[in-house]
Amino acid sequence: MPEKHSELNEQDRKKIGSSVDDVAESLVAMIRNGSLGAGDKLPPERDLAKTLGVSRPTLRAGIRALSTVGILRSRQGSGTFVAASNETQVLDGFPLKIFSGLNGFTQKEMAEAHQLLAIILAGLAAERAKEDQLKNLSKEISGMIASSSDANKYVTHEIGFYYVLAAASQNRVLHVLMNMLTTMIFGSEANPDPDDLDLDRENLAESYKLVYQTLSEHDVEEAKEAMRNLMKTRHAEES
């Protein structure tokens, strides 16, 4: 598979730090936004270090960190590749899945936690979301509208919406918690098949649009209220 030469715009380049954690976060962001896709080979080390604005030793350490947790896969003699999409999606919920099993969390408890956290994140995102994150939220909603007749594609865009919302909170702890909960709620084997849910996906997409509108207007209280209403609709239709 040919290498993908990922680019960052100048504004993003200025925000990148120089630590191993910063490198790891930047590479994950590239995977999330589609600059790097499942199975893609990372660009040459020299080019990628220049893109991220870091030294090559720091880049190597960041790549090793992501390889350790399974986001990247190194193939001797071939290079480093992004793990298959099903592997990276499972990773988001894996720590919570273990914790849930040990403590006997019910699906209802996790759904409640997801609802409450989504409301908090909506308030934070209304205050802190960057323009590119707002654009990505809008893309996910457009994806929902376009796939309203395809349950699995629709849910994929819902998952993407919550991932971006979590990142827009600019709080890494809440970001990770939301990603884990979202993966468990929407991707758990305990959940019914999306085709079996009696969801009015077109109207539900309209509720997502209302949330987006309040986020783009940076109205904290309205964003929380719009998300609260969305959560009532989304999870009520699951029950």
C-alpha positions in Angstrom: 0.0 0.0 0.0 1.4 3.4 -0.9 2.5 5.8 1.9 0.1 8.6 2.7 1.8 12.0 3.1 -0.2 13.6 5.8 -0.2 17.4 6.1 -1.1 19.8 8.9 -2.1 23.3 8.2 0.0 26.1 9.6 -2.4 26.9 12.5 -2.3 23.2 13.7 1.4 23.1 13.2 1.9 26.0 15.7 -0.2 24.2 18.3 1.9 21.0 18.3 4.2 20.4 21.3 7.5 18.6 21.3 6.9 15.9 23.9 6.3 12.2 23.3 2.7 12.7 24.4 2.2 15.5 22.0 3.5 13.3 19.1 1.1 10.5 20.1 -1.8 12.8 20.4 -1.0 14.4 17.0 -0.8 11.0 15.3 -4.1 9.9 16.9 -5.7 13.1 15.7 -4.5 12.3 12.1 -6.2 8.9 12.4 -9.4 10.4 13.8 -9.7 13.0 11.1 -8.9 10.6 8.3 -5.5 12.0 7.3 -4.2 8.5 8.2 -6.6 5.6 7.6 -6.7 2.0 8.8 -3.9 0.1 7.1 -2.0 3.2 5.9 1.8 3.2 6.1 3.2 6.1 8.0 5.1 8.6 5.9 9.0 8.5 6.0 10.4 9.3 9.4 12.1 12.5 8.1 9.0 13.8 6.5 6.7 13.0 9.4 9.1 14.6 11.9 9.1 17.7 9.8 5.3 17.7 9.5 4.9 17.4 13.3 7.8 19.8 14.1 9.6 17.4 16.3 13.0 15.6 16.4 13.3 12.2 15.0 14.0 10.6 18.4 10.9 12.1 19.8 8.9 10.9 16.9 10.2 7.4 17.3 9.3 7.4 21.0 5.7 8.6 20.2 5.4 5.8 17.5 6.6 3.2 20.0 4.0 4.4 22.6 1.2 4.0 20.1 2.6 0.6 18.9 2.6 -0.5 22.5 -1.2 0.1 22.9 -2.0 -1.3 19.5 -2.9 1.8 17.5 0.1 1.3 15.3 1.6 -1.9 14.0 5.3 -2.3 13.0 6.2 -4.8 10.3 9.9 -5.7 10.1 11.3 -4.6 6.8 8.1 -2.9 5.8 7.6 0.1 8.1 4.9 1.2 10.6 1.2 1.0 9.8 -2.1 2.2 11.3 -3.9 -0.7 12.9 -7.1 -2.1 11.3 -10.1 0.1 12.1 -11.7 -2.7 14.2 -8.6 -2.9 16.4 -8.5 0.9 17.1 -12.2 1.1 17.8 -12.0 -1.8 20.3 -9.1 0.0 22.0 -11.2 3.0 22.9 -13.6 0.9 25.0 -11.2 -1.8 26.1 -10.1 -0.4 29.5 -13.7 0.4 30.5 -14.8 -3.1 29.3 -12.4 -4.6 31.8 -13.4 -2.3 34.6 -17.1 -2.9 33.8 -16.6 -6.6 34.0 -14.9 -6.4 37.3 -17.5 -4.2 38.9 -20.6 -5.6 37.2 -21.7 -2.3 35.6 -25.0 -2.6 33.8 -25.8 -1.2 30.4 -28.3 1.1 32.0 -25.7 2.5 34.3 -23.3 3.1 31.5 -26.0 4.7 29.3 -26.8 7.1 32.2 -23.2 8.0 32.6 -23.0 8.6 28.8 -26.0 11.0 29.0 -24.6 13.0 31.9 -21.1 13.2 30.4 -22.5 14.3 27.0 -24.3 17.2 28.6 -21.2 18.3 30.5 -19.1 18.0 27.3 -21.6 20.0 25.3 -21.2 22.9 27.7 -17.4 22.7 27.5 -17.4 22.3 23.7 -19.6 25.4 23.4 -17.0 27.4 25.2 -13.8 25.8 23.8 -14.5 24.1 20.4 -12.1 25.1 17.6 -13.3 25.8 14.1 -12.0 22.6 12.6 -13.8 20.6 15.4 -17.1 22.4 14.6 -16.6 21.6 10.9 -16.0 17.9 11.8 -19.1 17.8 13.9 -21.1 19.2 11.0 -19.6 16.6 8.7 -20.7 13.8 11.1 -24.3 15.2 11.2 -24.3 15.4 7.4 -23.2 11.8 7.4 -26.1 10.9 9.7 -28.6 12.6 7.4 -27.2 11.0 4.3 -27.3 7.5 5.9 -30.7 7.7 7.7 -31.8 4.6 5.9 -28.6 2.6 6.8 -28.5 1.9 10.5 -24.9 0.8 10.7 -23.6 3.8 8.8 -25.7 6.1 10.8 -24.4 4.8 14.1 -20.8 5.1 12.8 -21.4 8.8 12.3 -23.0 9.1 15.7 -19.9 7.6 17.2 -17.8 10.1 15.3 -19.9 12.9 16.6 -19.2 12.0 20.2 -15.5 11.5 19.6 -15.2 15.0 18.1 -17.4 16.4 20.9 -15.1 14.9 23.5 -12.0 16.3 21.8 -13.7 19.7 21.6 -14.0 19.8 25.4 -10.2 20.3 25.5 -10.2 18.1 28.7 -8.2 14.9 28.1 -9.7 13.0 31.0 -13.3 13.6 29.9 -12.2 13.0 26.3 -10.9 9.5 27.1 -13.9 8.7 29.3 -16.4 9.7 26.6 -14.6 7.7 24.0 -14.7 4.6 26.2 -18.3 5.1 27.0 -19.3 5.8 23.4 -17.6 2.6 22.2 -19.3 0.6 25.0 -22.7 2.1 24.4 -22.8 2.0 20.6 -20.4 -0.8 19.9 -21.0 -3.3 22.8 -22.1 -6.8 22.0 -24.7 -6.3 24.7 -26.4 -3.7 22.6 -29.1 -4.7 20.1 -28.3 -4.6 16.4 -29.0 -1.0 15.1 -31.5 -2.4 12.6 -33.5 -3.7 15.5 -33.9 -0.3 17.1 -37.1 1.6 16.4 -35.2 4.9 15.7 -36.6 7.8 13.8 -33.1 8.6 12.5 -34.1 11.6 10.4 -35.7 13.4 13.4 -32.8 12.3 15.6 -30.4 13.9 13.2 -32.4 17.1 13.5 -31.8 17.0 17.3 -28.0 16.6 16.6 -28.3 19.7 14.3 -29.8 21.7 17.2 -26.9 20.7 19.4 -24.5 21.7 16.7 -26.2 25.1 16.2 -25.8 25.9 19.9 -22.2 24.8 19.9 -21.4 27.0 16.8 -23.0 29.9 18.6 -20.9 29.2 21.7 -24.0 29.3 23.9 -23.1 27.1 26.9 -26.4 26.8 28.6 -28.4 26.3 25.4 -25.8 23.7 24.3 -26.3 21.7 27.5 -30.1 22.0 27.2 -30.1 20.9 23.5 -27.8 17.9 24.5 -30.1 17.0 27.4 -33.1 16.9 25.0 -31.1 14.8 22.5 -30.1 12.3 25.2 -33.7 11.9 26.3 -34.7 11.1 22.7 -31.7 8.9 21.8 -31.7 6.7 24.9 -35.5 6.6 25.3 -35.7 5.1 21.8 -33.2 2.5 22.7 -35.2 1.3 25.8 
